[in-house]
Amino acid sequence: MIITEHILEQGLSCKGAYGKKQLELLKVPIHEGFRLIKGWKFGLIGTNIPKEDVKRFIELKDAHIKNNQQMSLFLDG
C-alpha cells in the first residue's frame, strides 16, 4: 500500500504525535532517545508498505497515550 499524507493523518494521535510502535511499522528510522530524522515524513510518502502494517499503524493511534496514562495510574496508586 502506498503511504499518503491521508494515511499518516489517520494514525496521528489526539496530541498530534505518533507512537514508537507505529513508526516502526512504517520502517521510519528512529535514533537513540526517540529522535527522528528531519524530513522523515516527506521521505515516507509514496513508499510501499504492507497493507497489514498500515492497518496496524492506524489501529495503534493513541495507544502510546493510553499506555502512559495506565502507567501513571499504576505509579500514583
Contacts in CASP RR format, 6 or more apart in sequence:
PFRMAT RR
TARGET T0000
AUTHOR 0000-0000-0000
METHOD contacts of the structure
MODEL  1
MIITEHILEQGLSCKGAYGKKQLELLKVPIHEGFRLIKGWKFGLIGTNIP
KEDVKRFIELKDAHIKNNQQMSLFLDG
1 7 0 8 1.000
1 48 0 8 1.000
1 49 0 8 1.000
1 50 0 8 1.000
1 51 0 8 1.000
1 54 0 8 1.000
2 46 0 8 1.000
2 47 0 8 1.000
2 48 0 8 1.000
3 26 0 8 1.000
3 44 0 8 1.000
3 45 0 8 1.000
3 46 0 8 1.000
3 47 0 8 1.000
3 48 0 8 1.000
3 49 0 8 1.000
3 54 0 8 1.000
4 45 0 8 1.000
4 46 0 8 1.000
5 45 0 8 1.000
7 54 0 8 1.000
7 57 0 8 1.000
7 58 0 8 1.000
8 41 0 8 1.000
8 44 0 8 1.000
8 45 0 8 1.000
10 58 0 8 1.000
10 61 0 8 1.000
11 18 0 8 1.000
11 22 0 8 1.000
11 57 0 8 1.000
11 58 0 8 1.000
11 60 0 8 1.000
11 61 0 8 1.000
12 18 0 8 1.000
12 61 0 8 1.000
13 19 0 8 1.000
13 61 0 8 1.000
13 62 0 8 1.000
13 64 0 8 1.000
13 65 0 8 1.000
14 62 0 8 1.000
14 65 0 8 1.000
15 65 0 8 1.000
17 64 0 8 1.000
18 64 0 8 1.000
19 60 0 8 1.000
19 63 0 8 1.000
19 64 0 8 1.000
20 30 0 8 1.000
20 34 0 8 1.000
20 64 0 8 1.000
21 60 0 8 1.000
21 63 0 8 1.000
21 64 0 8 1.000
22 57 0 8 1.000
22 60 0 8 1.000
22 61 0 8 1.000
22 63 0 8 1.000
22 64 0 8 1.000
23 30 0 8 1.000
23 36 0 8 1.000
24 30 0 8 1.000
25 49 0 8 1.000
25 53 0 8 1.000
25 54 0 8 1.000
25 56 0 8 1.000
25 57 0 8 1.000
25 60 0 8 1.000
26 44 0 8 1.000
26 49 0 8 1.000
26 53 0 8 1.000
26 54 0 8 1.000
26 57 0 8 1.000
27 47 0 8 1.000
27 49 0 8 1.000
28 36 0 8 1.000
28 40 0 8 1.000
28 44 0 8 1.000
29 36 0 8 1.000
29 37 0 8 1.000
29 40 0 8 1.000
30 36 0 8 1.000
31 37 0 8 1.000
END
